Structures are given as C-alpha cells and as structure tokens.
C-alpha cells in the first residue's frame, strides 16, 4: 500500500500534471505551481490529521518518512524537465530541515512512548489530546513563517492571492478524489488515508529546495497554499 502510494503521489501525479498541462496548453506558471505541490512529501503533521479522522496512522507515519526521502528525486526529475536542464538543489538545507522537522520529532516521539508505556490509559489519552493540538499549533507556526509573503501582497494583489488559493484548492481536490479512486483496491480506510496523505503536502520544504530559481511568485503561492493545510486540523477535529 505505502509503496503504491509513494509511486502515485511523488511520480505519477506530477508526470500526469505536466502531461495534462501541456496537452491543454495551460500557463506554464500554473503547471509550475502544481508541480511544486505534487513533488512535495506528505505533510509532517499528516499522522495527526489521520488520527483526527480515525484513519490508519501506521500508514501515515511510513508514508511521511518515505515520501519525504523520495521528494528530492521527484523534485530533481520534474523540475529538470520543466527547466530543460538539471537543477541545482540545496541538499544541505534539505537535510537540515529534515533533521528539525522529521528526525527530531520522531526521536522525541520514541522517547515519549518509552517513558509512558506504563501509564494508565486515562493519562495516555490526556497526553494524546495535548500532543494532537501541539502538532496543530506547530504546523500553524511553520506555515505562518511563509505567510509573510501573503501579508506583503494582501493589500496590493488580493486578486492574485485568491487566484493562487483557487489553484491550491483545485489541485488538492483533484488529488484527493483521484487518489481515493486509484487506491480503492486496498480498501476504503486505506484509500482514504492515502488520499489525505497525497493531498496535504509539505510544500514549504520543497520551496526551500526550489525557491532560489523558481521565481518570486512561487513564495507567494507556497504561503497561500498553506492556509487550507493549517486550517484542516481544526476542521477535522470539529467535524
């Protein structure tokens, strides 16, 4: 299941987006924005989102790790194609962000699980609730680090912000529906988990790799695309 999901979300979806974009004659900038999203690994907070929806958290953890490791290969492959030549990725910065946003949290999680293994279920549930909202707040803080790009443009280019938000939401909708259908073979719960993982992407990490050569509007798009991502956990927890 996880291998099929990684192949689908990191390689087949970006290839399909480029092929459809070329066939329909879409603006290359729109295709670029979509590829920025589709080459990103699953959002680091995806296991929390999956848990909030009662889906398979084990698949989520595996997919986050593997999709994040696959992301540089996907980014290099498809951006080299878009820019008609090999692109120079800052892998040192990527490794640094991987440590802070993936390796370090997983290490903390392993330590916490070790120390609470003898706790009562009541205490574990209480810690779980705190941890879920801690993840949501951390996700919001990470996204707001990019939102200054939105604030700088909100007065002068409000129409562009809504345009970018439409692209982000349309991309997410198509990805969610198509992933749910493609992974239906693995069962409804697994397919729904895969759809969420493929929809919510760590676009900020991809921006760290491609921002230097992808153009100024990419920063604004990345900032805008985070808005539904950090609002989603609140929505899921309420409904």
N, C-alpha and C positions, 0 to 999 in steps of 0.2 A: 504493500500500500504506500509506504513512505517513499520508496524508490520511484514508483509511478508518479506520485505527487511532485517530487523534485524535478523529474524529467519534464512533466507537464508545465509546471509553473515557471521554471527557470529557463527552459529551452524551447519547448513547443509553442507556448503562448507568445513570447517575443518574436519568434520566427513568423507566426501567424499574423501578428500585428503589423509587422513590416510588409509582409506579402499583401495583406488586405489594404494597407495604406498605399502601397504602390499601385495596386490594381484600381483603386478608387480615386487615385490622384489627390490624396489628402495633403494638406500643407505639411511639409517636412518637419516643421516645428511641432505640430501636433503629434506626429509619429515619434519624434524625439521624446516628448513628454511621456507618452505611453510606454516607450521602451525603458525610460528611466524607472518607471514604476514596476514594469514586468521583469526587469533583471535584478530587482532588489530581493533579498531574502525575506522570509517571513518576519513579521514584527516581533521584537524581543518579548513584548508583553502578550504575544498570542496565547501561551498556555493559560494566562489569566482570563483572557477573553473566552477561550474554550471551556474553562472551568465554570465561568459565569453562565454559559449556555448549556451546561450539563453534557458536554461532548467529551471526546476521548483526549484526555490531557497527555497521555503517554505518546500518542502520535504527534501531538503538538510540540512537545519537547524535542523529539527526534527530528521533526521537520525544521524547527527553528535552527538547530545546530547544523544540519546538513545543507539546508538552503543557504545559510549564511556563508558556509565554506564554498558552496558552488557558485555564489554570486560573482566573485571576481572573474571566473571563467566565462560566465554568461555575459557580464559587462564587457569584457575584453572582446569576445567574439562578435557581439551585435553592435557595439559602438565602433569597432574597427570597420565593420561593414557599412554603417551609416556614414562614417567619416572617410571612407575609401582609403583606409590605411591603418596600420597598427596605432593604437592609442597608448599614451603613457599614463599608467595608473600608479597612484601613490600608495603602494602596498604597505609601506611603513606606517602611514597614517591609518590604513585599514586595520593593520594588526593591532595598533594601539587602541583603536575603538573597539575591536573585538575583545580585547582584554577587559576593558572597563564595562562594556555593555553585555558581554556574554560569559566570558570565563570567570570573571569576578562574581557576578550574581549566582552562577551555577555553583561556585565554590562555597559561597555563603549559604546557599540552599542545602548543600550536602552537610555542612556543619550543623545547621539548624535541625535537619532531620535526625542527625546523630544525637543531639542533645535532648530532643523532645520525644524520643522513641518510647520512653516510659511514662509520659504524661497521660493524664486521663483524656478521654475523647472530648470532654467539655472544654478543657484548656486548649486542646489542639484546634477545635472549631473556632474558639475565640482568636487564637493566633492566626488561623487561616483567614478570618474576616479582616483582621488588621493588615495581613500581608497582601490580600487582594487589592484593598484600597491604596496601600502603599505603592503597589505596582502601577495602579491607575495614575496616582499623583506623579510618580517618577516619569511615566510616559508623557503626561501633560507637560512636565518641566522640560523634558528632552525636545518635545515638539515646539514649545514656546521659544527655545533657543533659536529656532529658524523663523519664528513668526515675526521677528523684527522686519524681515523683508516685506511682509504683508503690511505692517503698520506704516512703513515708509511710503507705500504706494496707495494706501487706502483712500486718501483724500483726492489724489490726482487721477488714479486709474482704477476706480471702483469697478468699471465695466470689465476690465481685464481680469480682476480678481474673480468676479462671478463667472467669467468665461473659463478660467483655469479650474475653478471649482466644479463647473459642469463637466469638463474633461475628466477630472479625477473621479467624480461620481459615476459617470458613464462607463469609464474603464472598470471601476470596481464592480458595477452591476453586471457587465458582460462577463467578467472573470468569475464572479460568484455563480452565475447561472450555468455557464459552460463547464466549470469545474464540477459542480454538483451533478451534472448530467454525465460527464466523462467518467467520473469516479463512482457512479452509481453501482457498478459491478461489485464493489467492495461492501455494499450495504449502506443503508440510509444514514446511520450515525457516522460512519467513517467518511462518507461522501460529504456530509455537512461539515465535519471537522476540516476536511481538505479544502472545501470551499472558503471557509473562514481564513484558513492559513494562506491560501493563494490570493485572497482579496486584500488582507491587511499586510502591507509590506513596509520594511524598514527603509523607506525612501531616503531618509536623512543620511544613512550610511553610504548609499550609492552616490549621493550628492558629494560626499567627501572625496570620492574617487574621481568623479567626472566634472565637478563644478568648475575646475580651472579651465576647461576647454569647451564646455557645453553651452556657454552663453549666459548672460545675466538673467534672462527670463526664467531659466531653469531654477534658480534660487527662489524666485517668487512662486513658481509652480510647486516646488517642494514644500514651501511654507504653507501654501493654500491646501495642498493635498493632505497635510497632517490634521487639518481641522476635523474632518469626519472620523479620523482614526482615534483621536483622544476623546472625542465625544461618544464614540461607540461603547466603551466600557460602562459609562454611566447609563446609557440607553439599555444595554443588555441587563444590567443589574436591576433596573426598574421594571422591565417587562419580561 
